[in-house]
Each structure stands twice: as structure tokens, then as C-alpha cells.
Amino acid sequence: MFSAIKMTGFTNHLENWAIYARESGRGTTKKLKSLREDIFHLTKDSKNYIWNSVEYLRKVIAPYKMKGGIKRGWDYGEDGKTPLRFTSLGNIMAFSSECQFEETAQKKGTVCDIASGLPLKFDGYPSDVTFFVNPSYNNKFDSAIHSCQKPILLLSMLMMISSNEGETVLDPFMGSGASGISSIISNRNFIGIEREKDTYKKSLNWIKNFPYETAEKYVKGHISSAEKAFKFGFQNRAICPK
């Protein structure tokens, strides 16, 4: 991978190396099943690049308490019992079934939350290893169009971290168009390139007819960004305000 990057002729500095752990992978009879995809964060200038702090809402087993009550910034969820709070991104991100839209997601199986050791449904919780439900053909939100398609919540998070609102995202291998949808959700401009005409037509149709209003509500309930006056900014999130 790094040899290929070097061949481009650009000066690249590796700032972050994360893993996207797929719910299902590519099996083989004589090798370990492939369940990972690598995310490389490369910059031209190692001292001057965009980095927006991003937090995500996650379950915490033993929240610290202050005298006379709960520490400021905590929320106990709809059941009034589950302790939740926004916390900085780590290099392991376990997004379970709450990561998908509750009304439309195909919920199946569980994943071990590396932070707590608890089995989680595939919903959503982020770090340098991320667990997201794979886009599926019968999922109205992350509708599978391409075999290498990435989840919209993952792409939106990466865009918020590494760019600012109003800037342009380029995807030279856009496939399903999920990066275009994530750009629109996060108020970025988008340029996509795809050589397969049939896939390109499907991606355009998906981008045009995507339920953006529902998506924004969902993303806002899971991720917050340090971008000032941003619709997913810390000051605008629905719960657990700082």
C-alpha cells in the first residue's frame, strides 16, 4: 500500500491508521477470513492540516459521579438507566445496531464492544478499529449498490474529522455514491468519478432520492463535531450538551 502511495509522487505523511472491521468478510478454506479494511489518513504537511475534534455517543459501564449527583454532561438514555456520554474518538470504534436507522435497518447479530467487553447489537458506537453494519440490499438506509461500499455514518465521520464545511471531497472510485451522500449530509461539496456506467447511474439515483432529513437526525444523535456553527457541532447536539 505504501509503495503504491509513494509511486504517486506526492509527499504524504501518515497521521492516522484506522481499521474498519466488517460485520461479514471474505472467507477462504485455507486462510483467515478477511474482516478488515484499512483507513489511512495522509497529509501533505505534517504540521499544517485540518483536524476537527469529533465525539460520539457511547455506552459507559461505570460513570464517575460527583457529590450530590451525576457528573455534568451525562445522559441516561430513554430507559433512564443506560449511562451515555459523548467522548473523543479512539482508534477502536464499535458501532453496533444503533448505528443504523432503527426504522429501516436490518438488525442481525452482535459485536463485542472492545471498550466494555459487552455484546452489542449492530447499532453504533467510534476509535482506530471501527465496527459498522455492512450495507445490505434490503436496508433502505445503507442500500447495497457496490460490493466494496462503505457505511454512510463512517464516511460522514471521516469527512467531519478531516475537512471543513463548504470544502470539496473527491472520490475517484465512488462506486455506490455513499461518499457523495455523506458529503451532502455534512455540508461538503463533492466530486465523484466512476468508470462503470451502470454503477454510476445507480449511484446518481441513490444520491438524488436519499432520505436526507432522516439521515441528519440520525447522525446528530450519534456524532458531534468541533466545527463552529455546524449543524452537527457540539453546541447543536440533541443530548449531553457540554
PyMOL commands that set and color helices and strands:
alter all, ss='L'
color gray80, all
select helices_A, chain A and resi 2-7+152-162+178-185+197-208+212-220+234-236
alter helices_A, ss='H'
color red, helices_A
select strands_A, chain A and resi 13-26+34-43+54-59+65-66+69-70+84-88+93-94+110-112+119-121+129-132+168-171+189-192+223-225
alter strands_A, ss='S'
color yellow, strands_A
deselect
rebuild
show_as cartoon
